[in-house]
Amino acid sequence: MSSLINQSSGDPALDRRLEWARSYLEAGEAEAAAGMLADLAAEASHFTPAWFLLAEAREAMGDAAGAAEAYGAVLARDPDDRMGAGVRLARLGARRAEGAMSPAFVRTLFDQYAPRFDTALRDGLSYRGPELLRAAVGTPARVGRLIDLGCGTGLAAPLFADLADEMVGVDLSPAMVRAAEALGLYAALHVAEMGAFLAGERDASAGLIIAADALCYVDDLSAIFAAARRVLAPGGRLAFTVETHDGPGLILRDTLRYAHGAPMVSAALEAAGFHIRHLEAASTRTEKGVPVPGLVCVAVRD
């Protein structure tokens, strides 16, 4: 995630030293990079990107304790955690996976990703989440109001537009929302966290809620499911994809995305008052050419 390190120290000489160290790390010379970055962080202790890149260099060297120390320094200087030090610490085993991913990190990540998002997903990762969701939902009667959680650039919108009288999208990233606006398919778009958005919606105000490749950034699905049930009208449906694994609970993958075990997903839906109509193993994307295990689910509000 060193692509997130794009802020200036305010001193061109320090910025050049950071880029020099980055070039060493990208060339595989982690020890040399770590030495330069340790000096830079000591000299300019306020410069959060130097601490973050130092942590990455130490990780590359196999120094987990040193990397955790440097990621901790990042969090101390940026409690909002725009660079994702929390999830890096969780991946190192230095903190719990639950609660490790900050909204500020997700927002920063996708704001920077937005200009190349569609191409990267479709061409680079063979992404097909919206298509799988549309097939799972089928061809029911029109649903009235549809809410697209984590809408991104609006990849799902063309596939679901025929089902809804009104489509509303929500995403944490302003840059993603601007891209979705250009489609002209949403009646309204909101920059917000999914749970916070649902909390402000009226009871029984939607017939369908979808979330394509968005819940992999949420650790506890229970709150989202409970909020979705309240917002859905009786008989309304929640359709979503998640990444998964063979175990029952939650794991944080090396890609810094959460994977939810199928038993965990089922239990959270049932506890929220949903009847599971469709729960099927399917991969929405690849990583390095290998399909990522996933689930496609459609649940109905009782």
WOWORA-V873747 format. One line per field, one symbol per residue. phi: phi as a letter, one per 40 degrees, with the letter a starting at -180 (. if undefined). A space follows every 10 residues. Layout:
phi->???
This chain:
phi->.ccccbcccg bdcccccccc cccccccgbc cccccccccc cccbcccddc ccccccccdc cgcccccccc cccccccbdc gccgcccccc ccgcacccgc ccdcccccdc cccdcbcccc ccccbfcadd cccccccgbc cdbgbbbbcg cfcgccdccb cccbcabbba accdcccccc dccgbccabb cacdcccccc cccfbbcabb acgbccbbcc cdcccccccc cccdgcbbba bbcaacccbb bbcccgbcbb cdcccccccc ccgbbccaab caccabbfgb ccdabbbbbb cc
